[in-house]
Amino acid sequence: MNRQEAVKLENVTKRFGNVVAVNNVSFEVYKGELFSLLGPSGCGKTTTLRIISGLERPDEGRVYIEGTDVTELPARERRVCLVFQEYAVFPHMNVYENIEFGLKVKMLPRAERDKKVKEVAELLELVDYLNYKGGRLGLSDQQKVAIARCLVVEPKLLLLDEPLTLVDARVRERMRRELKRIQRELGTTMIYVTHDQLEALMLSDRMAVMRNGKIIQIGTPEEIYDNPADMFIATFVGSPAMNFLEGVLEVEEGMLILKTSSYKYVLSKSIESSAVQNLIGTEVVIGFRPEDAEVRHSGEVEGVIKLVEIVEDRKILHIKINEDEVKVLADIFTSFTEGQKVKVWINPLRLHIFEKKNGKKLLKGVVSR
């Protein structure tokens, strides 16, 4: 299926003095898509968003919106709306006047303005607050007003820069659901900047993970989570983060072994993949998600439970295996105690093999029982 391109960045670079904030970034966002830029603070997410909006001009590269080169176009001519982390709601205006503001600037007739304001207010569940002053609203309702003020002018593109950071955790979860609902109902193209990996995983159709001004990987949330391109993404995306075991791949009696500094772990009882064979004798890092391991009566390696952590409807077992410590998920109703000796089994089909020197992914799921 051909998808219509809404935004395209082509080899975009932005410098501030000697600092390269955005480094040769290229990606496409499709019409009607909710696309997230995810990464730690200072990685270039917001600068990229500001370049798309026209608030910053790239030093190199081009920006296209719906096929038109807008690199030199001022922000006011791009039909793009940016919602900041700080809501910037006019406190002296009521909610109706706040939402109406952009329509008055466009000099739309009063009846048309009234119709559009009420439609957007209903969509964002703000009808009962239309006469409230902006300064009287709670943070979540202020953010709704800021989003409504953007949506009412029907932008080609809605850009959101960490819009839920200042909202408390309980309200943030509800706001995520509402934002997803609004985006689906309107079909608005959105680019969402966040450092919260859970937020990106919940909201995105696709996402780009950034680090040090560069895009490391682009994909659906499932692709990013299930097949991270390197150890940074494997650590940054997912909670709890992926476990890592360092060692050398060896073959003993036809079995594939990870030999660490203090123990051996049988990865596979046979070697069927030529890709694995090429790594024999190589220093690697084996990665696996906590949900891809189990505590069993019979496992491959013995460890000791150092901590039992209860998080929502599950237990996280922190298990010490000689010098290494790994996390394994367990059912909330299972009985485990600190100091208990257990055996850990890791699903060989879910193992990730990374290069030790640079952390790049080498292989995934190539070993089998």
ABEGO torsion letter per residue (X at the ends): XBBBBABBBBGBBBBBEABBABBGBBBBBBBGBBBBBBEBBGAGAAAAAAAAAGABBBABEBBBBGGBBAAABBAAAAGBBBBBABAGBBAABBAAAAAAAAAAAAGBBAAAAAAAAAAAAAAAGAAAAAABBAAABBAAAAAAAAAAAAAAAGBABBBBBGAAAABBAAAAAAAAAAAAAAAAAAGBBBBBBBABAAAAAAABABBBBBBGGBBABBEBAAAAAABBABAAAAAABEOBBBBBBBEBBBBBGGBBBBBBAABBBBABABBABAAAAAABGBBBBBBBBAAABBBBABBABBBBBABBBBBEABBBBBBBBEABBBBBBBBAABBBBBGBBBBBBBBAAABBBBBAAAGBBABBGABBX
